[in-house]
Amino acid sequence: MQSDETDDGRGGRLARRVAVLGFDSVPPEILFDKLITKLPNLGRMYREGIHGRLRTCDPPITVPAWMVMMTGRNPGELGIYGFKHRRGFSYNDGYIVTSANVRARTVWDALSDAGRGSVVLGVPPGYPVKRVANAATVSCFLTPSVERPFTNPDGLRDEVIQAAGGNYIFDVTFRTENRAEVKKELFEMTEKRFDVAEHLAKTKRWDFFMMHEIGFDRLHHAFWKFFDPRHPKHVSGNEYEGIDLDYYSMVDGRVGRLLPLLGDDTVTFVLSDHGSKAMQGGFCVNQWLEQEGYLSFVKRPEAPVELDKAEIDWGRTKAWGWGGYYARIFFNVKGREAKGVVEPSELEAEKRKLADRIAEIRDHTGRRMRNSVMEPQKLYGTATGDKPDLMVYFDDLDWRSAGTVGHDSLYLFENDTGPDDSVHSMDGVIMMSVPGRDLGGREVKGARAEQVAPTIASLLGMEPRAAGFAGSTIGEALEAVRG
């Protein structure tokens, strides 16, 4: 549905409307370098629009990365460092991040305040669904089921279910060896998401339209070793060798159906929140911390177990870690943790000492890993919420952080929390097309996730800082629209 034209105040015409197709976890190495010539609709955007790498945030994780893009705030400002957070200074209590943890203004919040409409489909973290005036919203893949409230307004629920053929799907189980079932559910979920996107694009009043598809992320985690010959576990000739092209082609076909519904007055982006690459292994961070004298057990586990279920001697433990795409390291500080042993005055020195040891870690072949150690306060400038003391990337993120203990080696070659073939990387993608204009496939260089919200605000005629987005814009995008 149509909306009013806007102007940039300099005589240059900006977008009447903006649409974002958010494809989770899509790397330039797959979309641009491998498949783009086989995808007619996305390929046209690539050739006739602008494109480039989009540098994600630290850490490169779905939550917080989409909110970094949609608020212009970094993870420290948001207070969001991943899906799961430690609760306060507890040893074992954690919580899953939800929409309630996002307190910064989003693009659709700013538009709502101006009385302008938005469609927001599945953008994480979007559960529980927030009440936003002038917006039609559907919650994200973190939603437990359609039995919970998942739309704003409430009456949108029945429309979504009907548009999806009676069974809307938020997510699929992907850490399983039953790849045939993953494939079936993955394709079905994505088809239904686009069915709903088409319905919302046609029937709702909007200046800003955004859909998020988690399926790419699930494809990569479940099937990367099958389609990537460079994966250490690739077997040539397997039955899923072409599944990346199959899935991307299916999405490309749906993009071809959706684009005309967005209208010929809409600047359209394709964005991914981070990239993906082959997982080389998992490094057992807590077993290494024990080996280095930082973590102590009452009784060492005899079989692999989550750290929370192990008998830890907290009175003799200086530090422990969480697993995931990166390691979160926590120190056991006197007066902060219940059984703290590290003197507060020694904490900074202990951080530096541990960081130096982490820099010396070698892989199973004896090669020194390319490890990175970051302190949230120094990394972000502001670090709110339940932050770790240190953040660690093992071998440029090629190796996951394995938080479980009781293994017979520091090195694992399977994910310790279920089958997984890929890890995250720092570069996602950005593409943008302008109606009626061939921009010649110009390359965008240096684009960063936190620039997305200010750029969209500018395109829609809002002054970014006044709208609550303090960062810089992606200059190539604005100049392309101004012409």
C-alpha positions, -999 to +999 in steps of 0.1 A: +000+000+000+012+035-009+027+061+015+038+097+012+070+108-006+098+122+015+127+146+007+162+149+021+160+187+025+187+192-002+164+189-032+174+152-036+146+128-036+147+100-010+127+068-008+090+069-004+093+036+013+121+012+024+120-026+026+146-049+042+148-086+035+168-099+064+186-131+056+202-145+087+238-157+086+244-152+048+281-148+040+294-130+009+315-161+001+283-180-006+259-154-020+283-132-039+312-155-048+295-188-054+257-185-061+248-150-073+251-159-111+225-187-106+200-165-088+180-144-113+163-121-089+190-115-063+214-115-092+196-086-108+198-067-075+235-074-074+242-063-110+219-033-111+220-021-075+249-017-050+264-045-029+292-052-005+302-067+028+285-056+059+307-058+090+288-071+119+291-064+156+312-081+182+300-108+189+288-119+155+255-135+168+219-131+156+210-117+190+223-089+193+233-082+156+198-075+142+191-050+170+225-033+164+213-028+128+178-016+138+188+007+166+223+019+156+235+009+191+264-015+198+260-046+220+275-028+250+249+000+248+222-025+243+235-047+271+230-078+249+260-101+243+243-132+229+212-154+232+219-164+268+231-142+296+244-149+331+220-135+357+239-110+378+269-125+395+254-160+400+274-191+392+246-212+375+216-189+368+211-177+333+183-164+311+174-161+274+174-126+260+139-115+249+124-083+233+121-069+269+158-066+270+158-042+240+153-007+254+167+013+226+145+028+199+141+008+167+134+022+132+098+012+136+095+029+170+107+061+154+083+058+125+054+050+149+061+082+169+058+101+136+025+084+128+040+063+100+034+026+094+057-004+095+055-041+089+080-061+110+080-099+104+101-121+126+129-097+135+148-111+166+146-107+195+108-102+188+092-123+216+072-114+236+057-093+209+057-056+218+028-032+214+038-006+188+013+018+174+011+020+136+030-013+132+019-048+122+044-071+139+049-108+140+073-122+166+105-141+159+120-177+159+123-175+197+085-178+201+075-211+217+044-217+196+014-202+180-005-209+212+013-178+227+005-143+217+028-135+188+013-106+168+006-069+172-022-062+171-037-094+185-062-097+156-033-101+132-027-137+145-056-152+125-044-135+093-009-149+098-021-184+104-044-183+074-018-168+051+006-196+062-019-223+053-030-229+088+004-237+103+029-209+108+064-221+117+088-200+138+119-223+136+131-258+130+151-283+150+184-283+133+209-299+157+200-334+147+214-362+126+180-365+108+190-342+079+161-353+057+136-340+083+156-308+087+155-302+050+118-308+047+109-285+076+134-259+066+119-254+031+084-255+044+091-229+071+106-205+046+079-209+021+053-201+048+073-170+059+072-156+024+035-164+022+029-143+052+053-116+039+033-113+007+001-110+026+014-083+049+030-064+020-003-063+001-027-056+030-010-033+055-001+004+053+036+008+056+065+031+050+090+005+063+087-032+056+111-058+071+111-096+071+136-118+088+143-154+077+162-177+100+163-205+075+197-196+061+213-199+095+197-233+100+208-245+065+244-235+072+245-252+107+229-284+095+244-288+060+277-269+056+299-299+056+277-314+028+280-285+003+314-271+011+344-291-003+367-272+021+349-284+052+372-308+071+344-334+071+331-330+035+324-362+016+322-357-022+291-370-039+268-369-009+231-364-014+230-329+000+259-315-020+237-290-038+214-281-010+228-246-007+218-238-043+185-255-038+176-234-008+190-201-021+172-207-054+139-214-036+143-181-017+153-163-049+120-174-065+101-161-035+120-128-037+109-125-073+073-128-062+076-104-033+095-075-050+066-064-072+043-064-041+067-039-024+059-014-051+079+006-076+085+034-051+104+012-026+142+011-020+149-025-011+178-039+009+190-074+014+210-076+046+225-104+067+235-100+103+268-119+101+285-145+079+291-182+082+320-206+076+331-241+082+336-252+118+371-265+124+364-278+159+356-269+195+382-258+221+373-270+256+378-237+274+369-249+309+392-279+307+420-255+296+412-232+325+415-262+348+448-271+332+461-236+337+450-235+374+420-212+371+392-237+377+390-265+403+367-294+407+357-312+438+356-343+416+367-342+380+339-354+357+346-389+342+323-383+312+313-351+292+289-330+311+277-294+312+297-272+335+266-264+356+263-301+364+299-306+374+311-304+410+331-272+410+352-261+440+343-224+439+365-216+468+396-226+447+383-213+413+395-180+399+377-181+365+354-201+344+339-199+309+308-203+288+307-221+255+292-209+222+305-192+190+328-173+214+339-178+250+326-156+278+351-156+307+340-147+342+363-141+372+353-152+407+358-119+425+356-113+462+326-092+472+310-098+438+306-135+435+293-155+465+325-174+470+349-150+452+387-156+455+401-128+432+408-096+450+390-067+433+423-048+432+439-076+413+411-081+387+427-060+359+460-077+363+444-111+363+425-102+331+458-092+314+476-123+326+448-146+314+446-128+280+484-134+276+480-171+282+450-173+258+472-157+231+496-187+235+471-215+229+479-239+202+457-262+182+459-300+180+487-297+154+508-274+175+500-243+155+494-211+175+457-201+172+447-167+160+429-159+193+414-125+202+406-114+238+383-084+243+371-065+274+335-052+269+341-018+285+371-011+263+355-026+232+322-008+234+330+023+255+298+016+274+290-019+286+256-023+303+237-053+315+251-087+324+284-086+306+313-111+308+347-100+321+364-112+289+352-122+254+374-147+235+374-157+198+393-189+192+413-190+160+394-161+143+361-179+152+370-210+132+368-229+165+338-228+188+342-225+225+332-258+241+320-251+276+314-288+286+339-307+307+350-343+310+364-348+276+397-367+270+412-338+250+410-300+248+401-304+211+367-316+198+358-321+162+320-321+167+299-295+184+295-304+221+258-294+222+246-313+191+254-317+154+267-284+139+287-278+107+293-241+108+304-212+129+298-175+125+321-150+107+323-112+108+311-102+074+275-104+063+261-089+031+244-057+020+226-052-013+203-023-022+182-016-053+166+017-063+134+016-084+139+024-121+176+029-118+206+008-129+235+016-105+258-008-123+265-032-094+287-007-076+305-020-045+299-006-011+330-006+011+334-003+048+296-006+057+290-015+093+259-029+111+254+001+133+251+023+102+219+006+090+193+023+112+207+059+105+207+051+068+171+039+068+160+069+088+177+092+064+161+075+034+127+079+050+132+116+056+140+115+093+171+133+107+189+103+123+200+120+155+166+135+162+151+101+156+175+085+181+201+071+158+234+087+166+258+068+142+270+076+107+252+066+076+262+044+046+271+072+023+270+051-009+234+041-002+222+077+002+241+089-028+227+061-049+192+072-041+199+109-045+213+100-080 
